Amino acid sequence: MLHPSGVLDSAIGFLRCPQCACGGAQCAGGGALTRAGESLRCAAGHSFDIARSGYVSLFPAGDRKNPGDTAAMVAARHDFLTAGHFAGLSAALAETAAAADLATGCVADVGAGTGYYLAAVLDRLPGHVGLALDASKSALRLAARAHDRVAAVGCDAWRQLPVGDQAVDLALSVFAPRNATEIARIVRPGGLLLIGTPAADHLSELIGPLDMLTVDEAKDARLAAKLGPHFEREAATEYRATVPLDHRAVGLLVTMGPSSWHTEPGDLAASIAGLPDPVRVTFAVRLASYRPRA
């Protein structure tokens, strides 16, 4: 497998200097980046070191960095996903991507986490390079090694993305933040946006007993309002499965998601102990594909 820092060489052409792009002003060279040893640099002299684990952080200088998910959240997600519990979901995403008949180019996973879903998609798109975009250093270390065609890049999904205009064939957003304006900027005409969001009954057997966050009833309406000016929905389906999870897997599932921010480990363990072992859990995820508006 190619060392993660080497994958950046094939992905550089899809990236742009975040410092030059701030405020909409482009420097000489349009913010293009080149490799200079263990750094990426632009023509204006802005430099971004490549971490020893292979990822590069492309945050603008002086930006107050969003730390993203904690190391504990990322470790739990890695263990849960590599156990195969969401293998069916990743296969459904990859099948949708493969059916889109996209040209050779770039797949950008915005909020990629460990790169699990991106790796599955790249397996079905052998001519593409992947950009795993995430704010969490812990996640980027894993994403850099998720696949031999993934370049891991640190950035804030809510800010300007360090990706060139219309540089991306396919953008992914799976259980992740969506900055519709920025995603629209980076997806080429004729490209695709593929989104995975939880349905109302996703994890329904756990939400009450474990005091987890519920799915907002207005989520679909908000999503449509944000995407509508930029994208037109092409297709929608739903991945559904009922899966037996032992108590350890349930703990990982809660710890890896947003509910972990307001859950005390001791209280969570006590609540999980009151569940059947294993407990059958519903996975219900809406998958929707969108094309950029002309």
Secondary structure, 3 states (H helix, E strand, C coil): CCCHHHHHHHHHHHECCHHHHHHHCCCHHHHCEEEECCEEEECCCCEEEECCCCCEECCCCCCCCCCCCCHHHHHHHHHHHHCCCCHHHHHHHHHHHHCCCCCCCEEEEECCCCCHHHHHHHHHCCCCEEEEEECCHHHHHHHCCCCCCEEEEECCCCCCCCECCCCEEEEEEECCCCCHHHHHHHEEEEEEEEEEEECCCCCHHHHCCCCCCCCCCCHHHHHHHHHCCCEEEEEEEEEEEEEEECHHHHHHHHHCCHHHHHCCHHHHHHHHHCCCCCEEEEEEEEEEEEEECC
